[in-house]
Structures are given as C-alpha cells and as structure tokens.
C-alpha cells in the first residue's frame, strides 16, 4: 500500500504520523475556508467539518500515545532486546 507519492511506510507509527499530518491539512483547509465563507450556513458546515478533522487528530494522537506506551512496556519486559 502506498501513501501518496511516498515510499511504503515501514511501521504503524509512520502510518499514524502520516494520518495525523493529513488530518491536520484537512482541518486547516476547512478552517481557512470557513473564515472566507460569506454565508453563515456555509461557515457553520465548514467549521463542523474542521471539528470532525480535529476529532480524528485527537483519536490518532491517542493511538500514538498508546503505541509509545506499549513500546516502553515491551522494552522494559525484554530488557531492550
């Protein structure tokens, strides 16, 4: 599986970090579009979309934190082997 034009990611951490980056780009896009929207209904819809993307960022960030914690546990158990 390729992500964009980059090489295939080697780890789940790389996948999560790429996903966070893309969600942030989407958030920024929707938020900037909302600031430029002339109609209140359009602005509201775009801000809702931005909020969804923010939720995705938060969820992915939680996965990264859980993965890092699990990696530390694994290192402690194996003695860094």
N, C-alpha and C positions, 0 to 999 in steps of 0.2 A: 504494500500500500504506500503510495507516495502522497506527501502533503505538499500541495502547491508545486513549486518547481525545485524544491529542495530534495536532498537525498532522503532515503527512508530513515525514519528515526530509529535509534538503536535501543532506547529504553522507554518504559512507561513514563518516566519523569520527563523526558523530552517531549513526548506526546502531550502530556498535561501542560507543560510550559508553552508549547505552540498553541494549544487550545485557549489558554488564558490570553495570550497575545492577540489571537484572532477575535476573541470576545471583547477585549478592550478596544480593538479597532472598530468593531461594530457599535459598541457603546458610544465611542467618540463620534462616529458618523451620525447616529441617531440624535445624539445630544446637540451637535452643531446644527443639524437640520431643524431641530425643534426651535433653536434660537432664531432661526431665519424664517420660520413659518409665520405667515400673515394671519391665517385663520386659527382661532383658539382650538377648534376641534382637531385640526391637523397637528398643532403643537402638543395637545394632550396625547394624541395617538403616538407621536414620535417619542415623547417622554416616557410613555408606558413601555414602548419597545426598548428604550435605553435602560429602564428599570429591569426588564427581563434579562438583558445582557449583563447587567450588574449582578443579578442573582446567579447567573451562570458563572461569572467570575468568582463570586463568593464560594459557590459549590466546588468549583475546580480547585480553588485555593485550599479548601478544607481537605480535598483528596491529596493534594501535595503535602500538606502538613501531616496527614495520617501516614502517607508513604514514607516520609522522612522519619517519623517516629518509629515505624516498623523497621526501617533500615537500621536505626540505632539499637533497637532491641535485638535484631539479628546479629549485629556486630558484637553486642555485649555477650550474647549467648555463645557465639562461635569464637570469641576472643580475637576478632578481626581477621579470621581466616578467609 
